[in-house]
Amino acid sequence: MNDTILEVRHLSKSFGRNEVLRDIDFTVRPGDVTSIIGASGSGKSTLLRCINLLETPSDGEIVFHGQSVTGGKVNPNSYRTKVGMVFQSFNLFNNMTVLQNCIVGQTKVLKRSKEEARTNALKYLEKVGMAPYINAKPRQISGGQKQRVAIARALAMEPEVLLFDEPTSALDPEMVGEVLSVMRDLAQEGMTMLVVTHEMAFARDVSNRVVYMADGVICEEGTPQDIFEHPQQARTREFLARFRAK
């Protein structure tokens, strides 16, 4: 199993009596781009938040490089440097510049020097096309630009796995493409990514694994060809038919 980065084993999550996730199992290997698709409310974002330890699973475990990270066995902040997350709503610090946003986590969590953190931040801001905006505050840039800064900030921590929670859903349609383009480039470079998305073309064309969720369970998973061309479950076919009709 040494080619496995992350395993989710029999994961369940309830909020009071509301069971949001039930018996979720899947595996992430180096270089995998796994898209998680499904209707709103199917548990996709909660699953990512459990993997990132922002939510505590009610049952089951998450295993990173063979070691369980659930049950208070690891330092969440240390773990999150390896399993980074890009949020739907950017979560940038509004009182900091673009550059400062990409430096602060490196100095506080990774204990890098200011100079090393700055050099690293600039490298990733350049990568996502945001180097010209290093002195801007978040309020001075567009939603698409904010999301590219958020991606650069996550990359600056040099994680092994990057989680994306609907990274384009808060964006105007004309800004979606610029963020997906950055994500496509990352996938081609071999970044291991887990992406909750409503962008079916991205899931079909960029992923190597697709997971379809409904009502807190994984209904079907496989290659993009399996899911988009030969879905086995009626629910999967219905869901994809709705998207094709749009």
VOKE-160355 format. One record per residue: residue in three letters; x negated, z negated, y negated of N, C-alpha, C in turn. Coordinates in steps of 0.2 Angstrom, whole numbers, padded with zeros to 4 digits, always signed. Atoms other than C-alpha are relative to their C-alpha. Example, Ala and Ser with C-alpha at 12.3 -4.5 7.8 and 13.67 -1.06 7.14 Angstrom:
BEGIN
ALA-0004+0000+0006-0062-0039+0022-0004+0000-0006 SER+0004+0001+0006-0068-0036+0005+0004-0003-0005 
//
This chain:
BEGIN
MET-0004+0000+0006+0000+0000+0000-0004+0000-0006 ASN+0004+0000+0006-0015+0001-0012+0001+0006-0005 ASP-0002-0005+0005-0008+0017-0020+0006-0002-0004 THR-0007+0002+0003+0007+0007-0026-0002-0004-0006 ILE+0001+0004+0006+0006+0000-0044+0005-0005+0000 LEU-0005+0005+0001+0023-0008-0045+0005+0001+0005 GLU-0006+0000-0004+0037-0012-0033+0005-0005-0002 VAL-0006+0004+0001+0054-0018-0036+0003-0002+0007 ARG-0003+0002-0006+0061-0028-0021+0006-0004+0000 HIS-0006+0004+0000+0079-0033-0019+0002-0003-0006 LEU-0001+0003+0006+0081-0036-0037+0007+0000-0002 SER-0007+0001+0002+0097-0043-0043+0000-0004-0007 LYS+0000+0004+0007+0102-0049-0061+0008-0001-0002 SER-0007+0002+0002+0118-0058-0066+0000-0004-0007 PHE-0001+0004+0006+0124-0064-0083+0006-0004+0001 GLY-0006+0004-0002+0136-0078-0079+0002+0003+0007 ARG-0003-0003-0006+0148-0070-0067-0001+0007+0001 ASN+0000-0007+0000+0144-0053-0072-0007+0003+0003 GLU+0006-0002-0004+0132-0045-0059-0002+0007-0003 VAL+0002-0006+0003+0123-0031-0068-0005+0004+0004 LEU+0004-0003-0005+0110-0027-0055+0001-0003+0007 ARG-0001+0003-0007+0112-0028-0036-0005+0004+0005 ASP+0005-0002-0006+0098-0026-0023-0003+0007-0002 ILE+0004-0006+0002+0087-0013-0032-0007+0000+0003 ASP+0007-0001-0003+0072-0007-0023-0003+0007-0002 PHE+0003-0006+0001+0060+0006-0028-0008-0001-0001 THR+0007+0000+0000+0041+0010-0029-0003+0004-0006 VAL+0003-0004+0005+0030+0016-0043-0007+0001+0002 ARG+0007-0001-0002+0013+0025-0039-0003+0003-0006 PRO+0004-0002+0006-0001+0030-0051+0002+0007-0001 GLY-0001-0006+0002+0004+0045-0061+0007+0002+0001 ASP-0007-0001+0000+0023+0044-0057+0003+0001-0007 VAL-0005+0000+0005+0035+0049-0070+0007+0000+0003 THR-0006+0002-0003+0051+0041-0065+0005+0000-0005 SER-0006+0000+0005+0067+0045-0075+0006-0004+0004 ILE-0005+0004-0002+0081+0033-0073+0006+0002-0004 ILE-0006-0003+0004+0098+0041-0077+0006-0003+0003 GLY-0006+0003-0002+0116+0036-0076+0004-0002-0007 ALA-0005+0001+0006+0131+0032-0088-0002-0007-0003 SER+0001+0006+0004+0130+0018-0101+0003-0006+0004 GLY-0002+0006-0004+0132+0001-0093-0001+0000+0007 SER+0002+0000-0008+0125+0005-0076-0006-0004+0001 GLY+0005+0005-0002+0111-0007-0078-0007+0002-0001 LYS+0006-0003+0000+0097+0004-0082-0005-0004-0005 SER+0004+0004+0005+0090-0005-0098-0001-0007+0003 THR+0002+0007-0003+0092-0022-0089-0005+0000+0005 LEU+0005+0000-0005+0082-0016-0075-0007+0001-0003 LEU+0006+0000+0003+0068-0011-0087-0002-0007-0003 ARG+0001+0007+0003+0069-0028-0096-0002-0005+0005 CYS+0003+0005-0006+0067-0037-0079-0007+0002+0002 ILE+0007-0002-0002+0052-0026-0075-0005-0003-0005 ASN+0005+0002+0006+0044-0031-0092+0001-0007-0001 LEU+0000+0007+0000+0049-0049-0089+0004-0003-0007 LEU-0004+0002+0006+0060-0049-0105+0007-0003+0003 GLU-0005+0003-0003+0074-0054-0093-0002-0003+0006 THR+0002+0003-0006+0072-0066-0078+0005+0003+0005 PRO-0005-0002-0005+0079-0058-0062+0003-0006+0003 SER-0004+0005-0004+0092-0068-0053-0002-0001+0007 ASP+0002+0000-0007+0085-0063-0036-0005+0005+0001 GLY+0005-0006-0002+0072-0052-0028-0007-0001-0004 GLU+0007+0000+0004+0054-0049-0035-0002+0006-0002 ILE+0004-0005+0003+0043-0038-0045-0007-0001+0002 VAL+0007+0000-0003+0026-0034-0037-0004+0005-0004 PHE+0004-0004+0004+0012-0028-0048-0007+0000+0004 HIS+0007+0000-0004-0004-0022-0038+0000-0006+0006 GLY+0000+0004-0006+0002-0032-0023+0001-0008-0002 GLN-0001+0007+0002+0005-0048-0033+0007-0001-0003 SER-0006+0001+0003+0022-0055-0037+0000-0003-0007 VAL+0000+0002+0007+0025-0057-0056+0006-0004-0002 THR-0006+0004+0001+0042-0066-0054-0001-0007+0002 GLY+0001+0007-0002+0045-0084-0053-0005-0004-0004 GLY+0004+0004+0004+0034-0090-0067-0007+0001+0003 LYS+0007+0000-0003+0018-0084-0057-0005+0003-0004 VAL+0005-0004+0004+0010-0074-0071+0002-0002-0007 ASN-0001+0000+0008+0008-0075-0090+0003+0006-0002 PRO-0004-0006+0001+0021-0063-0096-0004+0004-0006 ASN+0004-0004+0006+0010-0058-0112-0005+0004+0003 SER+0006-0003-0003-0005-0054-0101+0003+0006+0005 TYR-0003-0006-0004+0006-0044-0089+0003+0006-0004 ARG-0002-0006+0004+0014-0034-0103-0005+0004-0003 THR+0006-0004+0002-0003-0028-0108-0001+0006+0005 LYS+0001-0005-0005-0003-0019-0092+0006+0004+0001 VAL-0006-0004-0001+0015-0014-0091+0004+0000-0007 GLY-0003+0000+0007+0020-0009-0109+0007+0003-0001 MET-0007-0002+0001+0037-0005-0116+0001+0003-0007 VAL-0003-0003+0006+0044+0007-0129+0007-0001-0001 PHE-0007+0002+0001+0061+0001-0136+0004+0006-0003 GLN-0005-0004+0003+0076+0011-0141-0001+0000-0008 SER+0000+0002+0007+0075+0003-0159-0006-0001-0003 PHE+0007+0000+0003+0056+0005-0162-0003-0007+0000 ASN+0003+0007+0001+0054-0014-0165-0007+0000-0003 LEU+0006+0000+0004+0040-0011-0178+0001-0006-0004 PHE+0000+0005+0005+0035-0025-0190+0001+0003-0007 ASN-0002-0004+0006+0043-0019-0206-0005-0002-0006 ASN+0004+0002+0006+0031-0029-0217-0007+0002+0001 MET+0006-0002-0002+0016-0021-0209-0001+0008-0001 THR+0001-0007+0000+0008-0004-0211+0000+0003+0007 VAL+0001-0003-0007+0008+0009-0197-0006-0002+0003 LEU+0007+0002-0003-0010+0005-0194+0000-0007+0002 GLN+0000+0007-0002-0007-0014-0194+0004-0001+0006 ASN-0004+0001-0006+0007-0012-0182-0003+0002+0007 CYS+0004-0002-0006-0005-0004-0170-0006-0004+0002 ILE+0006+0005-0001-0019-0017-0172+0002-0007+0002 VAL-0001+0007+0000-0010-0033-0172+0000-0003+0008 GLY-0001+0002-0007-0006-0034-0153-0007+0000+0003 GLN+0007+0000-0003-0024-0029-0149-0004-0006-0002 THR+0004+0006+0002-0032-0043-0159+0003-0007+0002 LYS-0003+0007-0002-0019-0057-0155+0000-0001+0008 VAL-0001+0001-0007-0016-0053-0136-0007+0002+0004 LEU+0006-0002-0004-0032-0043-0130-0006-0003-0003 LYS+0006+0003+0003-0043-0053-0142-0006+0005-0002 ARG+0005-0005+0002-0052-0037-0148-0001-0001-0008 SER+0003+0001+0007-0062-0037-0164+0005+0005-0005 LYS-0004-0004+0005-0053-0030-0180-0002+0007+0000 GLU+0003-0007+0000-0065-0015-0180+0002+0004+0006 GLU-0001-0003-0007-0063-0011-0161+0008+0002+0000 ALA-0007-0001+0000-0044-0013-0163+0002+0006-0005 ARG-0001-0006+0005-0044-0001-0179-0002+0006+0003 THR+0002-0006-0003-0054+0012-0170+0005+0003+0006 ASN-0004-0002-0005-0043+0012-0155+0007+0002-0002 ALA-0006-0002+0003-0027+0012-0165+0000+0007-0003 LEU+0001-0007+0003-0033+0027-0175+0000+0005+0005 LYS+0000-0005-0005-0036+0036-0159+0007+0002+0003 TYR-0006-0001-0002-0019+0034-0153+0005+0002-0005 LEU-0005-0003+0006-0010+0037-0170-0002+0008+0000 GLU+0002-0007+0000-0020+0053-0170+0003+0004+0006 LYS-0003-0003-0007-0014+0057-0152+0007+0002-0001 VAL-0007-0001+0000+0004+0056-0157+0002+0003-0007 GLY-0001-0004+0006+0002+0065-0174+0002-0004-0006 MET-0002+0004+0005+0004+0050-0185-0006-0003-0004 ALA+0006+0002+0004-0014+0048-0192+0001+0000-0008 PRO-0001+0000+0007-0009+0054-0209+0004-0005-0004 TYR-0005+0005+0003+0004+0040-0211-0003-0007+0001 ILE+0002+0006-0002-0007+0025-0207+0001-0006-0005 ASN-0001+0005+0005-0004+0016-0224+0007+0000-0002 ALA-0007+0000+0002+0015+0019-0224+0003-0006+0004 LYS-0004+0005-0003+0027+0005-0220+0006+0004+0004 PRO-0006-0003-0004+0041+0008-0207+0006+0003-0004 ARG-0006-0002+0004+0054+0010-0221-0001+0007-0003 GLN+0002-0006+0004+0044+0025-0228+0000+0006+0005 ILE+0001-0006-0005+0044+0036-0212+0007+0001+0004 SER-0006-0001-0004+0058+0044-0201+0000-0003+0006 GLY-0001+0003-0007+0065+0038-0185-0004+0003+0005 GLY+0005-0003-0005+0055+0050-0175-0007-0002-0001 GLN+0007+0003+0002+0039+0045-0184+0000-0007+0002 LYS+0001+0007-0002+0043+0027-0181-0001-0001+0008 GLN+0000+0001-0007+0046+0030-0162-0007+0002+0002 ARG+0007-0002-0001+0029+0039-0162-0005-0005-0001 VAL+0004+0006+0002+0021+0024-0170+0001-0005+0006 ALA-0001+0005-0005+0029+0013-0157-0004+0002+0007 ILE+0003-0002-0006+0022+0024-0143-0008-0001-0001 ALA+0008+0002+0001+0004+0023-0151-0001-0007+0001 ARG+0001+0007-0001+0006+0005-0152-0001-0003+0007 ALA+0000+0002-0007+0010+0003-0134-0006+0003+0003 LEU+0006-0003-0003-0004+0015-0129-0007-0003-0002 ALA+0006+0004+0003-0017+0005-0140-0001-0006+0005 MET+0002+0006-0005-0015-0009-0127-0003+0002+0006 GLU+0002-0003-0006-0020+0003-0114+0003-0002+0007 PRO-0004+0002-0006-0007-0001-0101-0001+0005+0006 GLU+0001-0004-0006-0007+0005-0083+0007+0004+0001 VAL-0007-0002-0001+0012+0008-0084+0004+0000-0007 LEU-0004+0000+0006+0023+0013-0099+0007+0000+0001 LEU-0008+0000-0001+0042+0009-0099+0003+0002-0006 PHE-0004-0003+0006+0053+0019-0111+0007-0002+0001 ASP-0007+0001-0001+0070+0012-0114+0004+0004-0005 GLU-0004-0004+0004+0081+0026-0120-0004+0002-0007 PRO+0004+0000+0006+0067+0031-0133+0002+0005-0005 THR-0003-0005+0005+0077+0045-0141+0007-0001-0002 SER-0007+0001+0002+0094+0038-0142+0002-0002-0007 ALA-0002+0002+0007+0093+0031-0159-0002+0005-0005 LEU+0003-0005+0004+0086+0047-0166+0005+0005-0002 ASP-0004-0006+0002+0094+0061-0176-0002+0006+0005 PRO+0001-0006-0004+0095+0077-0165-0007+0003-0001 GLU+0006-0004+0001+0081+0086-0174-0006-0004+0001 MET+0006+0004-0001+0069+0071-0171-0002-0001+0007 VAL+0000+0002-0007+0072+0070-0153-0006+0004+0003 GLY+0005-0005-0003+0060+0085-0149-0007-0003-0001 GLU+0007+0002+0001+0045+0077-0157-0002-0006+0004 VAL+0001+0006-0004+0046+0061-0147-0001+0003+0007 LEU+0001-0003-0006+0049+0071-0131-0006+0003+0002 SER+0006-0004-0001+0034+0082-0134-0006-0005+0001 VAL+0005+0005-0001+0023+0066-0135+0000-0002+0007 MET-0001+0002-0007+0030+0060-0119-0002+0005+0005 ARG+0002-0006-0005+0028+0077-0110-0008+0000+0000 ASP+0008-0001+0000+0009+0077-0116-0002-0006+0004 LEU+0002+0006-0003+0007+0059-0109+0001+0001+0008 ALA-0001-0001-0007+0015+0064-0092-0005+0005+0003 GLN+0005-0005-0002+0003+0079-0091-0007-0003+0001 GLU+0007+0003+0000-0012+0068-0094+0000-0006+0006 GLY+0000+0004-0006-0006+0057-0079+0002-0007-0001 MET-0002+0007+0002+0001+0042-0088+0006-0002+0005 THR-0005+0002-0004+0012+0032-0076+0006-0003-0004 MET-0005+0001+0004+0029+0031-0084+0007-0001+0003 LEU-0006+0001-0002+0046+0024-0081+0005+0001-0006 VAL-0003-0002+0006+0059+0032-0092+0008-0001+0001 VAL-0007+0000+0000+0077+0027-0095+0002+0005-0005 THR-0002-0005+0005+0085+0042-0103+0006+0004+0001 HIS-0006-0005+0000+0100+0053-0107-0002+0007-0001 GLU+0002-0007+0001+0089+0068-0109-0001+0003+0007 MET+0000-0003-0007+0093+0078-0093-0006+0005+0001 ALA+0005-0005+0000+0081+0092-0097-0007-0003+0001 PHE+0007+0004-0001+0066+0079-0098+0000-0002+0007 ALA+0000+0003-0007+0072+0071-0082-0001+0005+0005 ARG+0000-0006-0005+0073+0088-0073-0007+0003+0000 ASP+0006-0004+0001+0057+0096-0080-0006-0004+0000 VAL+0006+0004+0001+0045+0082-0083-0002-0005+0006 SER+0001+0005-0005+0048+0069-0070-0002+0002+0007 ASN+0001-0002-0007+0042+0069-0052+0005-0004+0004 ARG-0005+0004-0004+0055+0056-0047+0006-0001-0005 VAL-0006+0002+0004+0073+0053-0053+0004-0005+0004 VAL-0005+0005-0003+0084+0038-0050+0006+0000-0003 TYR-0006+0000+0003+0102+0039-0053+0004-0007+0002 MET-0003+0007+0000+0111+0022-0056+0007+0000-0002 ALA-0007+0001+0002+0129+0017-0057+0002-0007+0002 ASP-0002+0007-0001+0137+0000-0058-0005-0005+0003 GLY+0005+0005-0001+0121-0009-0056-0004+0001+0007 VAL+0004-0001-0006+0115-0001-0040-0003+0007+0000 ILE+0003-0006+0000+0104+0014-0036+0004+0004+0005 CYS-0005-0004-0004+0116+0027-0029-0004+0006+0004 GLU+0004-0006-0003+0103+0041-0026-0007+0000-0004 GLU+0007-0001+0003+0084+0044-0029-0003+0006+0004 GLY+0003-0006-0004+0073+0059-0025-0004+0004-0005 THR+0004-0004+0004+0063+0073-0033+0005+0003-0005 PRO-0005-0003+0004+0071+0082-0048+0004+0005+0003 GLN-0003-0005-0003+0075+0096-0037+0006-0003+0005 ASP-0005+0004-0005+0084+0084-0024+0006-0002-0005 ILE-0005+0003+0004+0094+0076-0038+0004+0005-0004 PHE-0003-0005+0004+0098+0091-0049+0003+0006+0003 GLU-0002-0006-0003+0100+0105-0037+0004-0002+0007 HIS-0003+0001-0006+0105+0096-0021+0003-0008+0001 PRO-0002+0007+0000+0114+0079-0025+0004-0001+0006 GLN-0003+0002-0007+0120+0070-0009+0007-0004-0002 GLN-0005+0005+0001+0132+0058-0017+0005+0003-0005 ALA-0005-0003+0004+0149+0063-0025-0001-0003-0007 ARG+0000+0003+0007+0146+0051-0040-0006+0003-0004 THR+0006-0003+0003+0129+0059-0043+0002+0007-0003 ARG-0002-0006+0001+0137+0076-0043+0005+0000-0006 GLU-0004+0001+0006+0151+0070-0055-0003-0001-0007 PHE+0004+0001+0006+0139+0063-0067-0004+0006-0003 LEU+0004-0006+0002+0128+0078-0068+0005+0006-0003 ALA-0004-0005+0003+0143+0089-0070+0003-0001-0007 ARG-0002+0001+0006+0148+0080-0085-0005+0002-0005 PHE+0006-0002+0004+0131+0083-0093+0000+0007-0001 ARG+0000-0007+0001+0132+0101-0089+0005+0003-0004 ALA-0006-0003+0004+0149+0103-0097-0001-0001-0007 LYS+0001+0001+0008+0142+0096-0114-0003+0006-0003 
//
